[in-house]
Amino acid sequence: MTAFTLSLSAQTWESVKQSREYLYGEGWGNSIDEADKQALNALISKIAVNVTSSSASKDRSAINNGQLDEQSEFQSTVNTYAQATLTNTERIIIHNEPDAHVGRWIKRTEINKIFVSRIAKVKDLVQSALRAEQKGKADDALRNYYWALTLLKSVQHPNEVRFTDDDGTERLLMIWIPERMNCVFDDLEAKVAKRTGDDVELFITYKGKPVNSVDYTYFDGQQWSNIYSAKDGRGVLELAPGNQSKSYQLKYEFEYRGQALIDRELESVLNIVKSTPMRSAYVNVGAEVSSPITKSTEGRSFTSTNAEVLKSPATLSDTIRYMPVIDKVVKAIQRKDYVSVRNLFTPEGWDVYQRLVQYGHARVVGMPQCQFFQNGENIMGRGVQMAFSFSSGIRKSFVEDVVFTFDKAGKISNLAFGLGNTAADDILNKGVWSETARMALMNFLENYKTAYGLKRLDYIRSIFDDDAVIIVGNMVRQSVMTHDKETGRATISNNQILKKNRYTKDQYLNNLSRCFASNEYINVRFANNDVVKLAKGGELYAIQIAQDYYSTNYGDKGYLFLMVDINDPEKPIIKVRTWQPEKDPNFGLYGPGDF
């Protein structure tokens, strides 16, 4: 049977080479895989030449501003499709191992189809950017727009790709995407809120409101910085000693090459396609302290909407009791006299505090304007913002809300990085749930993200069920070969699938321990949450989260799914945890129906 198949395949291969209906490539090697890779590369090369010669010159000129290397660059972008899904190529094994000879071919009429999936990805990124704009997440909007624009440049006729926006208006994406990016830049405004020595605090708004999140670099007087992150309107600059400039130059980040590492297709295109300059990304910020910034907008971790949702605000006497305690801690951090406030903490609270002030170069930003809320026997204080800077890494600084928890004796029993306003709203606005459940879920997510940042392995161990389902996924290409029974012709399809790695609790924690040891810092941010209460198990909730993850030399964006039991609000237990870099093309995101 094998010889029969090979004989027919060889005969088929000769007919393919002689026909003008196909483009083909062939390769040789010690193994089938080696020969197939050669054959695919040869085929892709011919596709690149064919597509380039048949594409209108105006398309290529528009992409590269008329540079002389326009055709060679486009051929290089077509080569990136070797790493994408080429479902309409076919393969035959002309000679088996150890002297393998493999042929690959495609019908000329099928060539256009290799661009379809990439165009679909472009439009999906644009939709994500529009949603991010609506939520005030300038960083997500700019990243998704720029990635969409870059991928668009690698398709055959980029100037013909259209998109229908929410108003029903049809847009040419090559023109519209840069326009949208410029609108985002124009709607961002940065002002100096305070300068202490060589440290500058920024207040950044988007459409007149504190920006939920945005990333930037700046010129410190000697060189450009690494990426800094602002949250809920607050960012920082760390200037070179003696810098007395009358203005500071900022560049809002939009390329996000570091985060593209998780998507090989996108990474390869970003590495080949020339960067698109965005002059609107550069802004000058006057060095003078801006007076319009008021105490009512400084340091608030909760919006007025958040505060109205919670029905158990602390009493005035509680505010009078706890605000001076927070003030003492803030002043101790500012003076770097950390141990002077040891008596204000419980033993567990003191351990978290020590980890927090050692989490990079920690300092308070803004003027704390705290709100206090009852949570069982505890009091929660929200409204302190801190910046954390690090000596190395693709990101140098993060701004976080810090939430204080006071026990019934008035001691600080815990500190946590607060959720951003968007993520908090997703939970607090679930009016059909009890306030106890909403507060428990918010506290759980805040403690969860904090534990990863402060490397609290013991705490993470305590919140996972011993039999928890833990799945970490990554997207891979899987080749599936089928044979035609009549001709013996082999057809190979390269499908993108989610490879699922399942771990026990101990395996996961051991991997996490190694991750903690090898990184100076880890920072986790939740863009938004989709929370559903499950019918079974009483207070059992399913949470789908868009998560941004940063460590010393790595960053990614993916989707986290948690199934958490909060029947005891003080002791939440994770029953299921999954993570995947993107939606699986077959089933989308993990959800409660999968477990």
Stockholm file with secondary structure:
# STOCKHOLM 1.0

chainA/1-595         MTAFTLSLSAQTWESVKQSREYLYGEGWGNSIDEADKQALNALISKIAVNVTSSSASKDRSAINNGQLDEQSEFQSTVNTYAQATLTNTERIIIHNEPDAHVGRWIKRTEINKIFVSRIAKVKDLVQSALRAEQKGKADDALRNYYWALTLLKSVQHPNEVRFTDDDGTERLLMIWIPERMNCVFDDLEAKVAKRTGDDVELFITYKGKPVNSVDYTYFDGQQWSNIYSAKDGRGVLELAPGNQSKSYQLKYEFEYRGQALIDRELESVLNIVKSTPMRSAYVNVGAEVSSPITKSTEGRSFTSTNAEVLKSPATLSDTIRYMPVIDKVVKAIQRKDYVSVRNLFTPEGWDVYQRLVQYGHARVVGMPQCQFFQNGENIMGRGVQMAFSFSSGIRKSFVEDVVFTFDKAGKISNLAFGLGNTAADDILNKGVWSETARMALMNFLENYKTAYGLKRLDYIRSIFDDDAVIIVGNMVRQSVMTHDKETGRATISNNQILKKNRYTKDQYLNNLSRCFASNEYINVRFANNDVVKLAKGGELYAIQIAQDYYSTNYGDKGYLFLMVDINDPEKPIIKVRTWQPEKDPNFGLYGPGDF
#=GR chainA/1-595 SS CHHHHHHHHHHHHHHHHHCTTEEEEEEEESSHHHHHHHHHHHHHHHHHHHHHHHSCHHHHHHHHTTCTTHHHHHHHHHHGGGGSCCTTCEEEEEECTTSEEEEEEEEGGGGGGGGHHHHHHHHHHHHHHHHHHHTTBHHHHHHHHHHHHHHHTTSSCGGGCEEECTTSCEEEHHHHHHHHHHHHHHHEEEEEEEEETTEEEEEEEETTEECSEEEEEEBCSSSBCCEEEEETTEEEEECCTTCCCSEEEEEECCCCTGGGGGCHHHHHHHHHSCCCCCGGGEEEEESSBCTTCCTTTSSCSSCHHHHHHCSCBCCHHHHHHHHHHHHHHHHHHHHTCGGGGGGGBCHHHHHHHHHHHTTTEEEEESCCCCEEEEETTEEEEEEEEEEEECSSSSEEEEEEEEEEEECTTSCEEEEEECCCHHHHHHHHTCTTSCHHHHHHHHHHHHHHHHHHHTTCHHHHHHHEEEEEEEEEEEEEEEEEEEECTTTCCEEEEEEEEEEEEEECHHHHHHHHHHHHHHCSCEEEEEEEEEEEECSSSSSEEEEEEEEEEEETTEEEEEEEEEEEECSSTTSCEEEEEEEESSCBTTTBSCCGGGC
#=GC SS_cons         CHHHHHHHHHHHHHHHHHCTTEEEEEEEESSHHHHHHHHHHHHHHHHHHHHHHHSCHHHHHHHHTTCTTHHHHHHHHHHGGGGSCCTTCEEEEEECTTSEEEEEEEEGGGGGGGGHHHHHHHHHHHHHHHHHHHTTBHHHHHHHHHHHHHHHTTSSCGGGCEEECTTSCEEEHHHHHHHHHHHHHHHEEEEEEEEETTEEEEEEEETTEECSEEEEEEBCSSSBCCEEEEETTEEEEECCTTCCCSEEEEEECCCCTGGGGGCHHHHHHHHHSCCCCCGGGEEEEESSBCTTCCTTTSSCSSCHHHHHHCSCBCCHHHHHHHHHHHHHHHHHHHHTCGGGGGGGBCHHHHHHHHHHHTTTEEEEESCCCCEEEEETTEEEEEEEEEEEECSSSSEEEEEEEEEEEECTTSCEEEEEECCCHHHHHHHHTCTTSCHHHHHHHHHHHHHHHHHHHTTCHHHHHHHEEEEEEEEEEEEEEEEEEEECTTTCCEEEEEEEEEEEEEECHHHHHHHHHHHHHHCSCEEEEEEEEEEEECSSSSSEEEEEEEEEEEETTEEEEEEEEEEEECSSTTSCEEEEEEEESSCBTTTBSCCGGGC
//
